[in-house]
Amino acid sequence: MKIGVQLWPQATNIKEMRAAWRTADAMSVDSIWTWDHFYPLSGDPEAT
């Protein structure tokens, strides 16, 4: 079995994303996924 994680870039910043990537990497997950949406998919359209 392979384990992956998906991290949502909505309403976060690069510092928090990097910390999450490093945590996932330290857990030896097989893959880390995200997407390239620059605007929120739901919720506050002004969220960054």
mmCIF file of the N, C-alpha and C atoms, coordinates in Angstrom:
data_MODEL
# 
_entry.id   MODEL 
# 
loop_
_atom_site.group_PDB 
_atom_site.id 
_atom_site.type_symbol 
_atom_site.label_atom_id 
_atom_site.label_alt_id 
_atom_site.label_comp_id 
_atom_site.label_asym_id 
_atom_site.label_entity_id 
_atom_site.label_seq_id 
_atom_site.pdbx_PDB_ins_code 
_atom_site.Cartn_x 
_atom_site.Cartn_y 
_atom_site.Cartn_z 
_atom_site.occupancy 
_atom_site.B_iso_or_equiv 
_atom_site.pdbx_formal_charge 
_atom_site.auth_seq_id 
_atom_site.auth_comp_id 
_atom_site.auth_asym_id 
_atom_site.auth_atom_id 
_atom_site.pdbx_PDB_model_num 
ATOM 1   N N  . MET A 1 1  ? 0.843   -1.156 0.000  1.00 0.00 ? 1  MET A N  1 
ATOM 2   C CA . MET A 1 1  ? 0.000   0.000  0.000  1.00 0.00 ? 1  MET A CA 1 
ATOM 3   C C  . MET A 1 1  ? 0.899   1.233  0.000  1.00 0.00 ? 1  MET A C  1 
ATOM 4   N N  . LYS A 1 2  ? 0.501   2.219  -0.779 1.00 0.00 ? 2  LYS A N  1 
ATOM 5   C CA . LYS A 1 2  ? 1.213   3.498  -0.795 1.00 0.00 ? 2  LYS A CA 1 
ATOM 6   C C  . LYS A 1 2  ? 0.312   4.566  -0.190 1.00 0.00 ? 2  LYS A C  1 
ATOM 7   N N  . ILE A 1 3  ? 0.916   5.476  0.529  1.00 0.00 ? 3  ILE A N  1 
ATOM 8   C CA . ILE A 1 3  ? 0.177   6.540  1.209  1.00 0.00 ? 3  ILE A CA 1 
ATOM 9   C C  . ILE A 1 3  ? 0.617   7.888  0.648  1.00 0.00 ? 3  ILE A C  1 
ATOM 10  N N  . GLY A 1 4  ? -0.356  8.726  0.323  1.00 0.00 ? 4  GLY A N  1 
ATOM 11  C CA . GLY A 1 4  ? -0.082  10.077 -0.142 1.00 0.00 ? 4  GLY A CA 1 
ATOM 12  C C  . GLY A 1 4  ? -0.897  11.076 0.659  1.00 0.00 ? 4  GLY A C  1 
ATOM 13  N N  . VAL A 1 5  ? -0.505  12.321 0.591  1.00 0.00 ? 5  VAL A N  1 
ATOM 14  C CA . VAL A 1 5  ? -1.265  13.388 1.239  1.00 0.00 ? 5  VAL A CA 1 
ATOM 15  C C  . VAL A 1 5  ? -1.570  14.469 0.212  1.00 0.00 ? 5  VAL A C  1 
ATOM 16  N N  . GLN A 1 6  ? -2.720  15.103 0.386  1.00 0.00 ? 6  GLN A N  1 
ATOM 17  C CA . GLN A 1 6  ? -3.095  16.227 -0.465 1.00 0.00 ? 6  GLN A CA 1 
ATOM 18  C C  . GLN A 1 6  ? -3.185  17.459 0.420  1.00 0.00 ? 6  GLN A C  1 
ATOM 19  N N  . LEU A 1 7  ? -2.463  18.494 0.056  1.00 0.00 ? 7  LEU A N  1 
ATOM 20  C CA . LEU A 1 7  ? -2.444  19.737 0.821  1.00 0.00 ? 7  LEU A CA 1 
ATOM 21  C C  . LEU A 1 7  ? -3.149  20.827 0.028  1.00 0.00 ? 7  LEU A C  1 
ATOM 22  N N  . TRP A 1 8  ? -4.088  21.484 0.648  1.00 0.00 ? 8  TRP A N  1 
ATOM 23  C CA . TRP A 1 8  ? -4.841  22.552 -0.005 1.00 0.00 ? 8  TRP A CA 1 
ATOM 24  C C  . TRP A 1 8  ? -4.098  23.869 0.149  1.00 0.00 ? 8  TRP A C  1 
ATOM 25  N N  . PRO A 1 9  ? -3.829  24.573 -0.931 1.00 0.00 ? 9  PRO A N  1 
ATOM 26  C CA . PRO A 1 9  ? -3.132  25.845 -0.838 1.00 0.00 ? 9  PRO A CA 1 
ATOM 27  C C  . PRO A 1 9  ? -4.044  27.017 -0.470 1.00 0.00 ? 9  PRO A C  1 
ATOM 28  N N  . GLN A 1 10 ? -5.351  26.760 -0.350 1.00 0.00 ? 10 GLN A N  1 
ATOM 29  C CA . GLN A 1 10 ? -6.312  27.823 -0.072 1.00 0.00 ? 10 GLN A CA 1 
ATOM 30  C C  . GLN A 1 10 ? -6.147  28.349 1.349  1.00 0.00 ? 10 GLN A C  1 
ATOM 31  N N  . ALA A 1 11 ? -6.140  29.669 1.496  1.00 0.00 ? 11 ALA A N  1 
ATOM 32  C CA . ALA A 1 11 ? -6.097  30.350 2.796  1.00 0.00 ? 11 ALA A CA 1 
ATOM 33  C C  . ALA A 1 11 ? -4.875  29.947 3.619  1.00 0.00 ? 11 ALA A C  1 
ATOM 34  N N  . THR A 1 12 ? -3.730  29.839 2.965  1.00 0.00 ? 12 THR A N  1 
ATOM 35  C CA . THR A 1 12 ? -2.484  29.532 3.658  1.00 0.00 ? 12 THR A CA 1 
ATOM 36  C C  . THR A 1 12 ? -1.371  30.364 3.036  1.00 0.00 ? 12 THR A C  1 
ATOM 37  N N  . ASN A 1 13 ? -0.170  30.133 3.455  1.00 0.00 ? 13 ASN A N  1 
ATOM 38  C CA . ASN A 1 13 ? 0.963   30.847 2.868  1.00 0.00 ? 13 ASN A CA 1 
ATOM 39  C C  . ASN A 1 13 ? 2.100   29.853 2.627  1.00 0.00 ? 13 ASN A C  1 
ATOM 40  N N  . ILE A 1 14 ? 3.136   30.292 1.959  1.00 0.00 ? 14 ILE A N  1 
ATOM 41  C CA . ILE A 1 14 ? 4.217   29.380 1.587  1.00 0.00 ? 14 ILE A CA 1 
ATOM 42  C C  . ILE A 1 14 ? 4.939   28.824 2.815  1.00 0.00 ? 14 ILE A C  1 
ATOM 43  N N  . LYS A 1 15 ? 5.051   29.604 3.876  1.00 0.00 ? 15 LYS A N  1 
ATOM 44  C CA . LYS A 1 15 ? 5.713   29.120 5.095  1.00 0.00 ? 15 LYS A CA 1 
ATOM 45  C C  . LYS A 1 15 ? 4.954   27.927 5.682  1.00 0.00 ? 15 LYS A C  1 
ATOM 46  N N  . GLU A 1 16 ? 3.619   28.033 5.752  1.00 0.00 ? 16 GLU A N  1 
ATOM 47  C CA . GLU A 1 16 ? 2.807   26.938 6.280  1.00 0.00 ? 16 GLU A CA 1 
ATOM 48  C C  . GLU A 1 16 ? 2.821   25.732 5.340  1.00 0.00 ? 16 GLU A C  1 
ATOM 49  N N  . MET A 1 17 ? 2.783   25.982 4.039  1.00 0.00 ? 17 MET A N  1 
ATOM 50  C CA . MET A 1 17 ? 2.838   24.881 3.070  1.00 0.00 ? 17 MET A CA 1 
ATOM 51  C C  . MET A 1 17 ? 4.171   24.144 3.191  1.00 0.00 ? 17 MET A C  1 
ATOM 52  N N  . ARG A 1 18 ? 5.259   24.885 3.281  1.00 0.00 ? 18 ARG A N  1 
ATOM 53  C CA . ARG A 1 18 ? 6.580   24.262 3.400  1.00 0.00 ? 18 ARG A CA 1 
ATOM 54  C C  . ARG A 1 18 ? 6.656   23.401 4.664  1.00 0.00 ? 18 ARG A C  1 
ATOM 55  N N  . ALA A 1 19 ? 6.120   23.898 5.770  1.00 0.00 ? 19 ALA A N  1 
ATOM 56  C CA . ALA A 1 19 ? 6.123   23.119 7.013  1.00 0.00 ? 19 ALA A CA 1 
ATOM 57  C C  . ALA A 1 19 ? 5.317   21.831 6.840  1.00 0.00 ? 19 ALA A C  1 
ATOM 58  N N  . ALA A 1 20 ? 4.183   21.912 6.161  1.00 0.00 ? 20 ALA A N  1 
ATOM 59  C CA . ALA A 1 20 ? 3.362   20.721 5.923  1.00 0.00 ? 20 ALA A CA 1 
ATOM 60  C C  . ALA A 1 20 ? 4.081   19.735 5.013  1.00 0.00 ? 20 ALA A C  1 
ATOM 61  N N  . TRP A 1 21 ? 4.750   20.239 3.961  1.00 0.00 ? 21 TRP A N  1 
ATOM 62  C CA . TRP A 1 21 ? 5.515   19.357 3.063  1.00 0.00 ? 21 TRP A CA 1 
ATOM 63  C C  . TRP A 1 21 ? 6.608   18.637 3.833  1.00 0.00 ? 21 TRP A C  1 
ATOM 64  N N  . ARG A 1 22 ? 7.306   19.368 4.678  1.00 0.00 ? 22 ARG A N  1 
ATOM 65  C CA . ARG A 1 22 ? 8.404   18.764 5.443  1.00 0.00 ? 22 ARG A CA 1 
ATOM 66  C C  . ARG A 1 22 ? 7.882   17.729 6.436  1.00 0.00 ? 22 ARG A C  1 
ATOM 67  N N  . THR A 1 23 ? 6.752   18.011 7.050  1.00 0.00 ? 23 THR A N  1 
ATOM 68  C CA . THR A 1 23 ? 6.154   17.044 7.972  1.00 0.00 ? 23 THR A CA 1 
ATOM 69  C C  . THR A 1 23 ? 5.768   15.774 7.227  1.00 0.00 ? 23 THR A C  1 
ATOM 70  N N  . ALA A 1 24 ? 5.116   15.935 6.078  1.00 0.00 ? 24 ALA A N  1 
ATOM 71  C CA . ALA A 1 24 ? 4.733   14.768 5.273  1.00 0.00 ? 24 ALA A CA 1 
ATOM 72  C C  . ALA A 1 24 ? 5.963   13.992 4.831  1.00 0.00 ? 24 ALA A C  1 
ATOM 73  N N  . ASP A 1 25 ? 7.003   14.689 4.417  1.00 0.00 ? 25 ASP A N  1 
ATOM 74  C CA . ASP A 1 25 ? 8.237   14.028 3.992  1.00 0.00 ? 25 ASP A CA 1 
ATOM 75  C C  . ASP A 1 25 ? 8.867   13.261 5.153  1.00 0.00 ? 25 ASP A C  1 
ATOM 76  N N  . ALA A 1 26 ? 8.853   13.845 6.337  1.00 0.00 ? 26 ALA A N  1 
ATOM 77  C CA . ALA A 1 26 ? 9.411   13.176 7.514  1.00 0.00 ? 26 ALA A CA 1 
ATOM 78  C C  . ALA A 1 26 ? 8.617   11.920 7.869  1.00 0.00 ? 26 ALA A C  1 
ATOM 79  N N  . MET A 1 27 ? 7.333   11.883 7.483  1.00 0.00 ? 27 MET A N  1 
ATOM 80  C CA . MET A 1 27 ? 6.491   10.710 7.725  1.00 0.00 ? 27 MET A CA 1 
ATOM 81  C C  . MET A 1 27 ? 6.686   9.649  6.642  1.00 0.00 ? 27 MET A C  1 
ATOM 82  N N  . SER A 1 28 ? 7.537   9.946  5.665  1.00 0.00 ? 28 SER A N  1 
ATOM 83  C CA . SER A 1 28 ? 7.854   9.015  4.569  1.00 0.00 ? 28 SER A CA 1 
ATOM 84  C C  . SER A 1 28 ? 6.648   8.651  3.713  1.00 0.00 ? 28 SER A C  1 
ATOM 85  N N  . VAL A 1 29 ? 5.748   9.625  3.491  1.00 0.00 ? 29 VAL A N  1 
ATOM 86  C CA . VAL A 1 29 ? 4.637   9.353  2.579  1.00 0.00 ? 29 VAL A CA 1 
ATOM 87  C C  . VAL A 1 29 ? 5.201   9.138  1.178  1.00 0.00 ? 29 VAL A C  1 
ATOM 88  N N  . ASP A 1 30 ? 4.437   8.455  0.341  1.00 0.00 ? 30 ASP A N  1 
ATOM 89  C CA . ASP A 1 30 ? 4.893   8.148  -1.013 1.00 0.00 ? 30 ASP A CA 1 
ATOM 90  C C  . ASP A 1 30 ? 4.679   9.294  -1.987 1.00 0.00 ? 30 ASP A C  1 
ATOM 91  N N  . SER A 1 31 ? 3.699   10.142 -1.702 1.00 0.00 ? 31 SER A N  1 
ATOM 92  C CA . SER A 1 31 ? 3.447   11.271 -2.601 1.00 0.00 ? 31 SER A CA 1 
ATOM 93  C C  . SER A 1 31 ? 2.812   12.420 -1.833 1.00 0.00 ? 31 SER A C  1 
ATOM 94  N N  . ILE A 1 32 ? 3.049   13.620 -2.338 1.00 0.00 ? 32 ILE A N  1 
ATOM 95  C CA . ILE A 1 32 ? 2.463   14.840 -1.782 1.00 0.00 ? 32 ILE A CA 1 
ATOM 96  C C  . ILE A 1 32 ? 1.832   15.582 -2.950 1.00 0.00 ? 32 ILE A C  1 
ATOM 97  N N  . TRP A 1 33 ? 0.553   15.908 -2.815 1.00 0.00 ? 33 TRP A N  1 
ATOM 98  C CA . TRP A 1 33 ? -0.203  16.528 -3.901 1.00 0.00 ? 33 TRP A CA 1 
ATOM 99  C C  . TRP A 1 33 ? -0.718  17.900 -3.495 1.00 0.00 ? 33 TRP A C  1 
ATOM 100 N N  . THR A 1 34 ? -0.833  18.775 -4.466 1.00 0.00 ? 34 THR A N  1 
ATOM 101 C CA . THR A 1 34 ? -1.498  20.066 -4.312 1.00 0.00 ? 34 THR A CA 1 
ATOM 102 C C  . THR A 1 34 ? -2.010  20.468 -5.684 1.00 0.00 ? 34 THR A C  1 
ATOM 103 N N  . TRP A 1 35 ? -2.585  21.626 -5.831 1.00 0.00 ? 35 TRP A N  1 
ATOM 104 C CA . TRP A 1 35 ? -3.015  22.098 -7.136 1.00 0.00 ? 35 TRP A CA 1 
ATOM 105 C C  . TRP A 1 35 ? -2.675  23.565 -7.283 1.00 0.00 ? 35 TRP A C  1 
ATOM 106 N N  . ASP A 1 36 ? -2.896  24.092 -8.456 1.00 0.00 ? 36 ASP A N  1 
ATOM 107 C CA . ASP A 1 36 ? -2.422  25.439 -8.771 1.00 0.00 ? 36 ASP A CA 1 
ATOM 108 C C  . ASP A 1 36 ? -3.529  26.489 -8.857 1.00 0.00 ? 36 ASP A C  1 
ATOM 109 N N  . HIS A 1 37 ? -4.607  26.317 -8.111 1.00 0.00 ? 37 HIS A N  1 
ATOM 110 C CA . HIS A 1 37 ? -5.671  27.322 -8.121 1.00 0.00 ? 37 HIS A CA 1 
ATOM 111 C C  . HIS A 1 37 ? -5.186  28.558 -7.363 1.00 0.00 ? 37 HIS A C  1 
ATOM 112 N N  . PHE A 1 38 ? -5.292  29.685 -7.990 1.00 0.00 ? 38 PHE A N  1 
ATOM 113 C CA . PHE A 1 38 ? -4.844  30.923 -7.356 1.00 0.00 ? 38 PHE A CA 1 
ATOM 114 C C  . PHE A 1 38 ? -5.956  31.609 -6.575 1.00 0.00 ? 38 PHE A C  1 
ATOM 115 N N  . TYR A 1 39 ? -7.186  31.167 -6.757 1.00 0.00 ? 39 TYR A N  1 
ATOM 116 C CA . TYR A 1 39 ? -8.333  31.724 -6.047 1.00 0.00 ? 39 TYR A CA 1 
ATOM 117 C C  . TYR A 1 39 ? -9.025  30.597 -5.294 1.00 0.00 ? 39 TYR A C  1 
ATOM 118 N N  . PRO A 1 40 ? -9.655  30.885 -4.154 1.00 0.00 ? 40 PRO A N  1 
ATOM 119 C CA . PRO A 1 40 ? -10.320 29.855 -3.372 1.00 0.00 ? 40 PRO A CA 1 
ATOM 120 C C  . PRO A 1 40 ? -11.418 29.156 -4.174 1.00 0.00 ? 40 PRO A C  1 
ATOM 121 N N  . LEU A 1 41 ? -11.554 27.850 -3.965 1.00 0.00 ? 41 LEU A N  1 
ATOM 122 C CA . LEU A 1 41 ? -12.618 27.089 -4.605 1.00 0.00 ? 41 LEU A CA 1 
ATOM 123 C C  . LEU A 1 41 ? -13.947 27.291 -3.896 1.00 0.00 ? 41 LEU A C  1 
ATOM 124 N N  . SER A 1 42 ? -13.899 27.627 -2.597 1.00 0.00 ? 42 SER A N  1 
ATOM 125 C CA . SER A 1 42 ? -15.114 27.857 -1.829 1.00 0.00 ? 42 SER A CA 1 
ATOM 126 C C  . SER A 1 42 ? -14.799 28.834 -0.705 1.00 0.00 ? 42 SER A C  1 
ATOM 127 N N  . GLY A 1 43 ? -15.839 29.327 -0.076 1.00 0.00 ? 43 GLY A N  1 
ATOM 128 C CA . GLY A 1 43 ? -15.634 30.247 1.043  1.00 0.00 ? 43 GLY A CA 1 
ATOM 129 C C  . GLY A 1 43 ? -15.337 31.663 0.578  1.00 0.00 ? 43 GLY A C  1 
ATOM 130 N N  . ASP A 1 44 ? -14.614 32.384 1.385  1.00 0.00 ? 44 ASP A N  1 
ATOM 131 C CA . ASP A 1 44 ? -14.294 33.786 1.140  1.00 0.00 ? 44 ASP A CA 1 
ATOM 132 C C  . ASP A 1 44 ? -13.451 33.949 -0.127 1.00 0.00 ? 44 ASP A C  1 
ATOM 133 N N  . PRO A 1 45 ? -13.969 34.636 -1.144 1.00 0.00 ? 45 PRO A N  1 
ATOM 134 C CA . PRO A 1 45 ? -13.207 34.802 -2.379 1.00 0.00 ? 45 PRO A CA 1 
ATOM 135 C C  . PRO A 1 45 ? -11.962 35.672 -2.206 1.00 0.00 ? 45 PRO A C  1 
ATOM 136 N N  . GLU A 1 46 ? -11.856 36.369 -1.093 1.00 0.00 ? 46 GLU A N  1 
ATOM 137 C CA . GLU A 1 46 ? -10.682 37.203 -0.831 1.00 0.00 ? 46 GLU A CA 1 
ATOM 138 C C  . GLU A 1 46 ? -9.606  36.461 -0.040 1.00 0.00 ? 46 GLU A C  1 
ATOM 139 N N  . ALA A 1 47 ? -9.879  35.219 0.349  1.00 0.00 ? 47 ALA A N  1 
ATOM 140 C CA . ALA A 1 47 ? -8.895  34.448 1.119  1.00 0.00 ? 47 ALA A CA 1 
ATOM 141 C C  . ALA A 1 47 ? -7.651  34.217 0.273  1.00 0.00 ? 47 ALA A C  1 
ATOM 142 N N  . THR A 1 48 ? -6.513  34.250 0.923  1.00 0.00 ? 48 THR A N  1 
ATOM 143 C CA . THR A 1 48 ? -5.258  34.021 0.196  1.00 0.00 ? 48 THR A CA 1 
ATOM 144 C C  . THR A 1 48 ? -4.534  32.830 0.756  1.00 0.00 ? 48 THR A C  1 
# 
